[in-house]
């Protein structure tokens, strides 16, 4: 799969990276129509309503596609169709590597009720419909205000389209 980006804030060497366990994650661009993205807002990195792309952790024995569909449905209330992989982003953490498989998809059907985790409720996660250009500008602005890997990952994914 094509590598979209690497975030290695600790400047670990390849040898150090190869010793770390891998945590699988999924994230993606969800289009409601040609110019409207379904994103999520949450309070994170000292920014209230930080804009990001839906996604999360791949659970044990779960396929990446199944995890992507589940995470999008839980966080946004939308089922997705026309799912296409666009690449992978590696984030080197202190004690593990986060492999984020990135997808692009379209909404399918009507919006359903969201099902947030306790952690998502604590950071006030909520879905939002936003114009693509506005989303890009907002994420850039939020990243410049407070550099964080959530915004950086979103920008990496948005740069692919």
matplotlib code that plots the C-alpha trace (Angstrom):
import matplotlib.pyplot as plt

x = [0.0, 1.2, 2.8, 1.1, 3.2, 5.4, 5.3, 8.4, 8.6, 11.0, 13.4, 13.7, 16.1, 14.8, 16.2, 14.3, 11.1, 11.4, 11.3, 8.0, 4.6, 2.1, -1.4, -3.7, -6.0, -8.3, -9.3, -10.9, -12.5, -16.3, -18.1, -21.8, -21.6, -18.9, -18.0, -19.3, -17.2, -18.5, -16.0, -15.9, -15.2, -13.8, -12.0, -8.4, -4.9, -6.1, -8.5, -12.3, -14.1, -10.9, -11.9, -10.8, -11.6, -13.6, -11.8, -10.3, -8.7, -9.0, -10.3, -8.8, -9.8, -11.5, -10.6, -9.5, -12.6, -15.0, -13.3, -13.5, -17.3, -17.9, -15.9, -17.6, -21.0, -20.4, -18.9, -21.0, -24.1, -23.5, -23.0, -20.4, -20.1, -17.6, -14.7, -11.3, -7.9, -5.7, -2.6, -1.1, 0.3, 2.8, 2.9, 5.9, 4.8, 7.1, 6.0, 4.3, 3.7, 0.3, -0.4, -3.3, -4.9, -6.6, -9.7, -12.1, -15.8, -19.3, -22.2, -24.9, -28.5, -29.8, -27.9, -28.5, -27.9, -24.2, -22.7, -19.8, -17.3, -16.8, -13.6, -15.3, -18.1, -15.5, -13.9, -17.4, -17.0, -19.7, -20.2, -20.2, -21.0, -18.5, -17.5, -14.2, -12.3, -13.5, -12.4, -8.9, -8.5, -9.8, -7.6, -4.5, -5.5, -6.0, -2.6, -0.8, -2.5, -1.5, 0.6, -0.8, -0.7, -4.5, -4.5, -1.3, -2.7, -5.9, -3.8, -1.8, -4.9, -6.5, -3.3, -3.8, -7.1]
y = [0.0, 3.5, 5.4, 8.8, 10.0, 9.3, 11.2, 10.4, 13.2, 11.2, 10.8, 7.0, 5.1, 2.3, -0.2, 1.4, 1.5, -2.1, -3.2, -1.4, -3.2, -2.1, -0.8, -0.8, 2.1, 3.3, 6.8, 8.3, 10.9, 10.5, 12.5, 13.2, 14.8, 16.1, 19.1, 18.1, 16.0, 14.3, 15.1, 15.0, 17.7, 17.2, 19.1, 18.0, 19.5, 22.6, 23.4, 23.3, 21.7, 20.5, 19.2, 15.7, 12.8, 9.8, 6.7, 4.7, 1.4, -1.9, -4.4, -7.9, -10.2, -7.4, -6.6, -3.0, -2.5, -3.7, -1.5, 1.5, 0.9, 0.5, 3.6, 5.8, 4.6, 5.0, 8.5, 10.0, 7.9, 7.1, 3.8, 4.1, 2.7, 2.9, 2.4, 2.7, 2.6, 5.6, 4.8, 4.4, 6.8, 5.7, 7.5, 6.6, 6.8, 6.3, 2.7, 1.6, 2.4, 3.5, 2.2, 4.2, 2.7, 5.6, 5.3, 7.4, 6.6, 8.0, 8.1, 5.5, 6.0, 8.3, 9.3, 7.1, 7.6, 7.9, 5.5, 7.2, 5.6, 7.0, 8.7, 10.2, 11.6, 13.1, 15.1, 16.1, 14.3, 15.2, 14.7, 17.8, 18.3, 20.8, 22.1, 20.4, 23.7, 25.0, 21.8, 22.0, 25.7, 25.1, 22.1, 24.1, 27.0, 24.7, 22.9, 26.3, 27.4, 24.2, 21.6, 18.1, 14.8, 14.6, 17.6, 16.6, 13.2, 14.8, 17.2, 14.3, 12.4, 15.5, 16.1, 12.8, 13.8]
z = [0.0, -0.8, 2.1, 2.5, 5.4, 8.4, 11.7, 13.8, 16.4, 18.5, 15.5, 16.2, 13.9, 11.7, 14.2, 17.1, 15.0, 14.0, 17.7, 18.4, 18.3, 15.6, 16.5, 13.5, 12.9, 10.1, 9.0, 6.0, 3.8, 3.7, 1.0, 1.3, -2.1, -4.4, -2.2, 1.3, 3.7, 6.8, 9.6, 13.4, 15.8, 19.3, 22.0, 21.7, 21.6, 23.5, 20.7, 21.2, 18.2, 16.5, 13.1, 12.1, 9.9, 11.3, 12.2, 15.0, 16.2, 14.4, 17.0, 17.5, 14.6, 12.7, 9.1, 8.2, 6.0, 8.7, 11.3, 8.9, 8.3, 12.1, 13.1, 10.5, 11.5, 15.2, 14.9, 12.1, 11.9, 8.2, 6.5, 3.7, 0.1, -2.7, -0.2, -1.8, 0.0, -0.5, 1.5, 4.9, 7.5, 10.1, 13.4, 15.6, 19.2, 22.2, 22.8, 19.6, 15.9, 14.7, 11.2, 9.9, 6.8, 5.0, 2.8, 0.7, 0.6, 0.1, 2.5, 1.9, 3.0, 5.8, 8.9, 11.9, 15.6, 16.6, 19.1, 20.8, 23.3, 26.8, 25.6, 22.6, 24.8, 27.2, 24.3, 23.0, 19.7, 17.2, 13.4, 11.1, 7.4, 6.0, 2.5, 1.4, 0.9, 4.2, 5.9, 4.4, 5.4, 8.9, 9.5, 8.3, 10.6, 13.6, 12.9, 12.7, 16.0, 17.8, 15.9, 16.5, 14.8, 14.4, 12.1, 10.4, 9.5, 8.2, 6.0, 4.7, 3.7, 2.1, 0.1, -1.7, -3.3]

ax = plt.figure().add_subplot(projection="3d")
ax.plot(x, y, z, "-o")
ax.set_aspect("equal")
plt.show()
